[in-house]
Structures are given as C-alpha cells and as structure tokens.
Amino acid sequence: MRRFDWQDPRVVRAAQLLLAAGFFGVWQIAAGRWIDPFYVSRPSDIAAALGHEIASAQFYDDLRVTGVEMLLGYGVGAAGGVVLGVALGRFAFVARLLDPFLVALNAVPRVALAPMLIVWLGIDMASKIFLAATLVFFITFFNSLSGVRAVERGLCDVARVQGASGWQIFAKVMLPGAASWILTGLKMSLPFALVGVILGEFMVSSHGLGYRLNLYATSYNTAGAMAMIMIMMAITMLLGAGFDKLEAHLLRWRPPPAWVSAAPRI
C-alpha cells in the first residue's frame, strides 16, 4: 500500500483550497440567515465588487501608489533594522546602553504617531513611507540583534584559534549563524509595511488602497470595503509566498527541521 505523504505540497495545497472553499461557503450561507450582510456582506457581493475594481483604471493607479509607498517603506525600515541590529549585536555595551530607549520608541503607538507624521512630513508619500518604515524597522532590528546574540560563542572561539580575523569571524560565522533570524524578521515585517501605508492613507490621502478602503467604509459600502481587505490579504500572501522561496534558496545549505523528517506517513 502506498504511503500517504502529508508533506506533499499538492496535498497541502488541496487542503488549503478545501478549507478556503468551506469558509466562504459557510459565510455565503450564513449571511442573510444568521448574520446581517450589512456588517459582513456576502462572498458573492464581494466577488462582484472585486470585478468592479479590476475593471477600474483608477484602482490600478491606487494600487501603484500603495505599492511604491510599501516598497520604499519596507526597504528603508528593513535596511536600517538589519544594519543596526547586526551592528549592536557585535557591540554588547552599546546595545545595553541603547536598549531601554529603543524599547521605549517601539512602544509608541503608531496610530498616535500617524497624525504627527502628517504634520511633520505632509500628506504626500513621505509620511506613509516613514510610518511603514517605523513598523518594519523594529521587527527586523530586534530579530537581527537576537540572531547575532544567539550565535554560539564557541564557534567564534574556534575560528579565532584558527587565525580568523574579527571581520572574517563576523562574515563567515556570525552572519550565517544569524541568517535565519534576520530572514524571519524580514518576512514577519512584510505585512506591517502594508499596514503602515494603509494606516497613513486611511487617515489622510486622496490615492492608494487605504484611501479606497476609507471611502467605502465611510459610505457604508461593506462589499467594497471587504473587497479592499481581500486584495490586501492577497498582496500579503503573494509577497509571503515569494519570500518563502527566496528564504529556501538562501538557506538551502541548512538541513531540514526535525519535524519534517519525522512527519507521519500513512
């Protein structure tokens, strides 16, 4: 009898599709029977709203604006977070010195910060990019810092005994050892880049997906608002899937985790 492989990507994909189909099917049946569609709409109405968006030229212009703001915010925040996190991981005293201040800055609610950014940077793209960058920065920073700190000091000592310089230890031991932490931070921060941009556009903007979401929400167009949310979810899922492939390629030297080899087969 052929054993059933639960780790087969085709099996996983089929299960995901069945789960999604079941969710939307229950939602379609429940809306209008047990739940007021005014609050959650219906999948059929959302699909119609999605078709209307896809046929609209203005939608693609707003999508471009949001995409540019997201990519710039993500790039600035990720680069700053990784560089500073790795740098402070090498200098323990500076990291301990700055730690309470960075924790305090990270605790500032971005919703409260958004109006001030609009005052400081205006209503153009700069405020949205900066807001997204602040969300991305701290996630990548703390992950990068933790990754460098998690590298076994014994490996660094062995390399030092073998005559490696400080830079060689950093480039050949510390960075590869922290790579999985850094990539995890980069992946985790992807959705937050979109969240920051949408938050800025939602508060004050005349372009972007956040503007369209706010327009539909304030006009009680639940189907249109849910369509915007679905589009944002799809963007995040596509970016996450692409990043998974990039991570698998960059970390192809790493052995698979134990749970993969120990997965049950029927």
C-alpha positions in Angstrom: 0.0 0.0 0.0 1.4 3.4 -1.0 2.0 5.6 2.0 0.2 9.0 2.1 2.6 11.9 2.4 1.2 14.7 4.4 4.1 16.9 3.5 3.4 16.7 -0.3 2.9 20.3 -1.5 0.0 19.1 -3.6 -1.8 17.6 -0.6 -1.2 20.8 1.4 -2.5 23.0 -1.4 -5.6 20.8 -1.9 -6.3 21.0 1.9 -5.9 24.8 1.8 -8.3 25.1 -1.1 -10.9 22.9 0.6 -10.5 25.0 3.8 -11.0 28.2 1.9 -13.9 26.9 -0.1 -15.6 25.7 3.1 -15.1 29.0 4.9 -16.6 31.0 2.0 -19.4 28.5 1.6 -20.4 28.8 5.2 -20.1 32.6 5.0 -22.4 32.7 1.9 -25.0 30.6 3.6 -24.8 32.4 7.0 -25.1 35.9 5.5 -28.7 36.9 5.4 -29.8 33.9 7.5 -27.9 34.2 10.8 -25.7 37.2 10.1 -26.8 40.6 8.8 -25.0 41.1 5.5 -24.8 44.9 6.2 -22.0 44.1 8.6 -20.0 41.4 6.7 -21.5 41.4 3.2 -21.6 38.2 1.2 -18.8 36.4 -0.8 -20.9 36.8 -3.9 -21.3 40.6 -3.4 -17.6 40.9 -2.6 -16.7 39.0 -5.8 -18.8 41.4 -7.8 -17.1 44.3 -6.0 -13.7 42.8 -6.9 -14.7 42.5 -10.5 -15.7 46.2 -10.5 -12.3 47.1 -9.0 -10.4 45.1 -11.6 -12.3 46.8 -14.4 -11.5 50.3 -13.0 -8.4 52.1 -14.2 -8.3 54.2 -11.0 -7.9 51.0 -9.0 -4.6 50.3 -10.7 -3.3 53.8 -10.1 -4.2 53.5 -6.4 -2.5 50.0 -6.3 0.6 51.5 -7.8 0.7 54.3 -5.2 0.3 51.9 -2.4 2.9 49.5 -3.8 5.5 52.2 -4.2 5.0 53.5 -0.7 5.1 50.0 0.7 8.3 49.0 -1.1 10.1 52.2 -0.1 8.9 52.0 3.5 9.9 48.3 3.7 13.3 48.9 2.1 14.2 51.8 4.4 13.0 50.1 7.5 14.4 46.7 6.7 17.9 48.0 5.8 18.1 50.2 8.9 16.8 47.4 11.2 19.2 44.8 9.9 22.2 47.0 9.8 21.7 48.5 13.3 20.7 45.1 14.7 23.7 43.3 13.4 26.0 46.2 14.4 24.7 46.3 18.0 24.9 42.5 18.2 28.7 42.9 17.9 29.0 45.7 20.5 27.3 44.5 23.7 28.0 47.6 25.6 26.3 49.9 23.1 23.4 47.5 22.8 22.8 47.6 26.6 23.2 51.4 26.5 20.5 51.9 23.8 18.2 49.0 24.7 15.7 50.9 27.0 15.5 53.8 24.6 14.8 51.5 21.6 12.2 49.6 23.6 10.5 52.8 24.6 10.4 54.0 21.0 8.9 50.8 19.9 6.2 51.1 22.5 4.9 54.4 20.9 1.5 53.5 19.3 1.8 54.1 15.5 -1.8 55.2 15.4 -0.9 58.1 17.8 2.2 58.8 15.8 0.5 59.0 12.4 -1.1 62.4 12.9 2.2 63.9 13.9 3.9 62.4 10.9 1.4 64.1 8.7 2.1 67.4 10.5 5.9 66.9 10.1 6.1 65.4 6.6 2.8 66.5 5.0 0.1 64.4 3.3 2.2 63.2 0.4 4.0 59.8 0.2 6.8 60.7 2.7 4.6 60.3 5.8 3.2 56.9 4.6 6.7 55.7 3.8 8.1 56.8 7.1 5.2 55.2 9.0 5.7 51.9 7.2 9.5 52.1 7.9 9.0 52.6 11.6 6.9 49.4 11.8 9.4 47.4 9.7 12.5 48.7 11.4 11.8 47.5 14.9 10.8 44.0 13.8 13.9 43.5 11.7 16.1 45.2 14.3 15.2 43.0 17.3 15.3 39.9 15.2 18.7 40.7 13.8 20.0 41.6 17.2 18.7 38.4 18.7 20.1 36.4 15.8 23.6 37.7 16.3 23.4 37.2 20.1 22.2 33.6 19.5 25.3 32.6 17.6 27.3 30.1 19.7 30.4 31.8 21.0 32.3 28.6 20.9 32.1 28.7 17.1 33.7 32.2 17.2 36.4 31.0 19.5 37.2 28.1 17.2 37.5 30.4 14.2 39.7 32.8 16.3 42.0 30.0 17.3 42.4 29.0 13.7 43.6 32.5 12.9 40.5 34.2 11.6 40.3 38.0 11.9 37.5 39.8 13.6 35.9 40.7 10.2 36.3 37.1 9.0 34.6 35.8 12.1 31.8 38.3 11.6 31.3 37.5 7.9 31.9 33.7 8.0 30.4 32.7 11.4 28.2 35.4 12.9 26.2 36.5 9.8 25.5 32.9 8.5 24.5 31.9 12.1 22.1 34.8 12.4 20.8 34.5 8.8 17.6 32.5 9.7 16.7 35.1 12.4 17.3 38.0 10.0 15.2 36.4 7.2 12.4 35.7 9.7 12.4 39.3 10.8 12.3 40.4 7.1 9.4 38.1 6.4 7.4 39.0 9.5 7.8 42.7 8.8 6.4 42.4 5.2 2.7 42.7 6.3 3.5 45.5 8.6 4.9 47.6 5.8 1.5 47.4 4.1 -0.3 48.0 7.4 1.7 51.2 7.9 1.0 52.5 4.4 -2.7 51.7 4.7 -2.9 53.4 8.1 -1.4 56.6 6.7 -3.6 56.5 3.6 -6.7 55.8 5.7 -6.1 58.9 7.8 -5.4 61.4 5.1 -4.9 60.7 1.4 -6.5 61.0 -2.0 -4.8 58.0 -3.5 -4.0 54.4 -2.6 -5.8 51.3 -1.4 -6.2 52.8 2.1 -8.0 55.8 0.6 -10.3 53.4 -1.3 -10.9 51.4 1.9 -11.8 54.5 3.8 -14.0 55.7 1.0 -16.0 52.5 1.0 -16.2 52.2 4.8 -17.4 55.7 5.3 -20.1 55.3 2.7 -21.2 52.0 4.2 -20.3 50.0 1.2 -19.4 46.8 3.0 -18.8 44.8 -0.1 -16.4 47.3 -1.4 -14.5 47.6 1.9 -14.3 43.8 2.2 -13.1 43.6 -1.4 -10.2 46.0 -0.5 -9.4 43.9 2.6 -9.3 40.8 0.4 -7.0 42.5 -2.0 -4.6 43.5 0.8 -4.7 39.9 2.1 -3.9 38.6 -1.4 -1.0 41.0 -1.7 0.4 39.9 1.6 0.0 36.2 0.8 1.8 36.6 -2.6 4.7 38.5 -1.0 4.9 35.9 1.7 5.0 33.1 -0.8 7.7 34.8 -2.8 9.7 35.4 0.3 9.4 31.7 1.3 11.0 30.7 -2.0 13.8 33.3 -1.5 14.4 32.1 2.0 14.6 28.5 0.9 17.1 29.4 -1.8 19.3 31.5 0.5 19.2 28.8 3.3 19.5 25.8 1.1 22.6 24.7 2.9 20.7 24.3 6.1 19.4 20.8 6.9 15.6 20.4 7.1 14.0 20.7 10.5 13.5 17.6 12.5 9.7 17.7 12.3 9.8 17.4 8.5 11.7 14.1 8.6 9.6 12.9 11.5 6.3 13.7 9.8 3.7 10.8 9.9 3.1 8.8 6.8 0.1 6.7 6.2 
